[in-house]
Amino acid sequence: MTSTTDPFPQNEEDTTTEEMGVEAPPATTAPERRPRAHSMPPPDKFPIVALCGSAGIIDSLERFFSHLTPHSGMAFVVVTHLLPSQESSLAQLVQGFTALPVLEVEDSVKMRPNHVYVIPPNRDLSVLHGSLYLLTPTQPAHQRMPIDFFLQSLAKDARERAVCIILSGMGSDGSIGLKLVMENFGMVMVQDPATARFDAMPRAALATEFVDFVLSPPLMPAKLLDYVDRPLMGRPQRELDKDASSKPAHALQKIFLLIRQQTGHDFSYYKRNTVFRRIERRMNSHQIKEFTTYVRYLQENPQEVEQLFKELLIGVTKFFRDPDAYESLKNHLREVAKTKEADSTIRVWAPGCSTGEEAYSLGMILLEVLDEVEPSRYLKIQIFATDISAEAVDFARVGLYTDNITGDVSPERLKRFFHKTDGHYQIRKEVRDVVVFALHNINKDAPFTKLDLLCCRNLLIYLSAELQRNLMPVFHYAINPGGLLFLGPSENITAFQDLFQPVDVKWKISRRTNVASSLPLLINFPFTMSRQIHPLPHPAVVMSATVTGRREGGPFATQVQKTLLNAYAPPAVVINPKGEILYVHGRTGKYLEPAPGLSGMNLFDMAREELSFEISGAVHRANQTHQNVVLDNVRVQTEAGQQLLRLSVKFLEEPEALAGLLLVAFEDQPTPRKVRLSKGSGGDLSRDAVVTALDKELQYTKHRLQTTIEEMESSLEELKSTNEELQSANEELQSTNEEAMTNKEEMQSLNEELMTLNTQYLAKTEELAQAANDMKNLLDATEIAIIFLDNNMNIKRFTPPVSRIINLMPSDMGRPLSHFAANLRYQHLLRDVQQVLARLTSVEANIQATSGEWYTMRILPYRTLDNYISGAVITFTEVTGLKNLEAQLKTSVQMAASLKETLRQAVVALDADLTIAFVNDSFAQIFGSLMADLQDASLTVVGQGALNQLPLLDATRQLFEAEGEAAEFNNLVVEVTLPNQGRHRLTFYGRRLLYQGAPTDRVLLGIEKVEKLEAE
């Protein structure tokens, strides 16, 4: 069955584009699969496949189901955008593509394998314990995201059994939900955008980078069945447990090592099961079964290491996740704001910020809280948002999100904290300025301190129990007394009730107690054991600890020997504070002997047993006090028996090359025979002597222990102080970095503005060039000679016709006009130009060239668009033809005037309305009038109405209508009474005036005879 219509409406952002059709391969090309090839899943444990899309999904569904076996053992749910006001025929259409039962979802229907369920219109779909439930949408139609809504519900309910398939469609719906599917170990498959009729939705899904397979619909069923054949949940739990105990020592540790080498991050502190599931997902996508094979694959493909690293860092977040939790937090933050001093800063840290939604959510609610604070109590906000993913931090800094956030952010917050641009929502600078994003690894980098709020939601659940135990004291140390700790719903502080007091048990909001954190707990944190380089007491420490020979002949040996000779004659050694022997003088074998094993030349290891305690104590005291220490009557067992000796330790302060070293000398003392022959150090001693010796040793040990404890505490304080200084420096550097990023954004914005301005200038330049071309062609077409002068009468520009009047060349531009002689019979050109520049009035004159041509010269001020005078413009318009016509007209006028005066026959020329256009003197005299009085008068008023005779008027009018020979009359007799002359008989003739053989709009009347009638 082939679908010819697509009943799915496009989103508001959908636009009609040319449909891209990709023919599906014939159904016979799909891999043949028999039902027995797939073991049936246990009841309620079958995979659930969400087929998601909008515009163009019908074609994709047809190609998908036509290649799917009817015994896959999976349930399919079709979720798409449907018009809320129309009944849907989607179920009937899909039923034509597959033999599986296709049902439109009814409320609380229990899903079964090998069934297809279709979402009804105007409903949101969710799943709970394998049943589908319908909900009435609460969002406006243009803001609904039904695919994201269903995928989030499916991920939480089905977890690793969830499969998300994004098909053809417009918009970005589904790009958030697929992340949650991936986070819960589900599988994500996306249609190849090249095969989709509308590729916006597949491309938005691919942009998240959390996609397992990118395929065309005909290839999806085979890959889906392969994936289900080796599901993660099908592996026995005992196998996971076995791997968790044995494989980390081999393959897992190697994987951690490869990730750390390439990314610098150690995942050994993450929960083993979580890490295993992520690794097995990647192995499954490459069809790799053995961990050792996958290790080798990682070694050969560094890009797979990067992909595994990204999958281990899946950041599933959104704005105001758990809105009720943020409302509760907002209430507690009001109390924090009330207790803060004026002009202070509310400091917040959000580790594991991912793409920044959580950090910006905190920024928005804090800005809302500050709106309620009195303006006089000015408070600032500083939010540190950190993550180990550089890509996530870069994305968060920009603060640009797709329009599917409208389902999580209220319209009021959208209006205040966002502005829409190109179909996306951009965080306003007001919010971005209070959030500092930085790279930070929570399991090894120093924390931010002096915090009023630490928001660590849904991060601890991925960390091992050991790291969680180590982090809680660090969080306690970082938060100010009375500050808040905000955890996720699945996280708790059960083992640290003494450090944090719950204030909202449901939403895991706690307040820091005033109990001082335990120093040993802070010591257990990994950053105190990594990358800490202790300063060396002296450069001499870098000398080799395996020196076995004497250093003779050099400056060092000379200075040592000189010092020994000046102070001691007995055998001695020079050591550093760590006991490493740097120089040996004399025969020391009686007191020192090589230590067993592979030890180096260390005095404490080589000292004989009975000297070890005395040498260690003396060196320690000398090193601490920088004074000489001398011990007498120290016993040592030799081949000759017991020997008393004097042990001296001298702290060397000079010469400079030996400063900081220690000189240990052994000097034999006279030994009584009784002592020398005794078998032990206390063989002949009395009980009191033994007790005294033991008491002395115990007192010394206590003193040494107390000193060690004090040194350790002092070192811890120094480390804490150093750590705080480093944190402050780190914060300053992060602030500087953020300022640099802000400056970079401003520079980019300025650059964009400059580029826009440059584009406008280019467009304006093109317009000016076009206008210049048009002006040039206009001037050339008119053939008017034009000269442009500046205020100093220098030539700025001229047109080619000027050369007929003034001999100018292109090289003459910039020269004064006075340097050139004009071919004119006019001597006042320069004077007229000066007059125009001085008075700002125009000058016009008709002048003649020496060659006989006539020109109309006009001189005008040159005005700019800003109405400034910037010179003058001289135009020469040739009027030679007009001058000739003028002369001809003058001659014609003179001729007509002569005819009027000399023609003896009375004639008159009339217009169509019988108005006199021409009359001669003879005609005027007959009627006793003047020619001037009759000009432009009507024929009916001539001679006081004497010619207002109907026969005459009709005959005259007929001349205008007649053609040919009929356009005349003769011998028309009219009797009239002339003024002051009595009755007369006038004989008229009429003619239509012709011009070049064609009739004109005038008629000529002539009087042939005038006869006076006798009075009766």
Salt bridges, closest charged atoms under 4 A:
GLU19 OE2 - ARG197 NH2 2.50
ASP59 OD2 - ARG63 NH2 3.20
ASP124 OD1 - ARG144 NH2 2.93
GLU160 OE1 - ARG277 NH2 3.81
ASP173 OD2 - HIS81 NE2 2.89
ASP199 OD2 - ARG203 NE 2.85
GLU209 OE1 - LYS310 NZ 3.06
ASP212 OD1 - ARG281 NH2 2.50
ASP226 OD1 - ARG33 NH2 2.61
ASP229 OD2 - ARG33 NH1 3.76
ASP229 OD1 - HIS38 ND1 2.78
ASP243 OD1 - LYS247 NZ 3.27
GLU280 OE2 - ARG235 NH1 2.52
GLU304 OE2 - ARG282 NE 3.09
GLU304 OE1 - HIS286 NE2 2.87
GLU311 OE2 - ARG281 NE 2.71
GLU311 OE1 - ARG282 NH1 3.69
ASP322 OD2 - ARG457 NH2 3.00
GLU327 OE2 - ARG413 NH2 3.90
GLU335 OE1 - ARG511 NH2 3.50
GLU368 OE1 - LYS330 NZ 2.79
GLU368 OE2 - ARG413 NE 2.80
ASP371 OD2 - ARG416 NH1 2.51
GLU372 OE1 - ARG334 NE 2.76
GLU391 OE2 - LYS310 NZ 3.40
ASP394 OD1 - ARG397 NH1 3.34
ASP408 OD1 - LYS318 NZ 3.98
GLU430 OE2 - ARG416 NH2 3.78
ASP433 OD2 - LYS429 NZ 3.09
ASP445 OD1 - ARG531 NH2 3.02
ASP452 OD2 - LYS340 NZ 3.21
GLU552 OE2 - ARG550 NH2 3.24
GLU593 OE1 - ARG608 NH1 3.57
ASP632 OD1 - ARG646 NE 2.61
ASP668 OD2 - LYS590 NZ 2.58
GLU711 OE2 - HIS620 NE2 3.85
GLU731 OE2 - ARG347 NH2 2.58
GLU738 OE1 - ARG397 NE 3.74
GLU745 OE1 - ARG432 NH1 2.98
GLU767 OE1 - LYS764 NZ 3.59
ASP780 OD2 - LYS776 NZ 3.02
ASP812 OD1 - ARG815 NH1 3.09
ASP832 OD1 - ARG831 NH2 3.30
GLU844 OE1 - ARG858 NE 3.83
GLU878 OE1 - ARG804 NH1 3.90
GLU886 OE1 - LYS883 NZ 3.85
ASP911 OD1 - ARG1002 NE 3.06
ASP954 OD1 - ARG957 NH1 3.93
GLU968 OE1 - ARG991 NE 3.18
GLU975 OE1 - ARG983 NH2 3.28
GLU975 OE2 - ARG985 NH2 3.48
GLU1011 OE1 - ARG985 NH1 3.15
GLU1011 OE2 - LYS1009 NZ 3.75
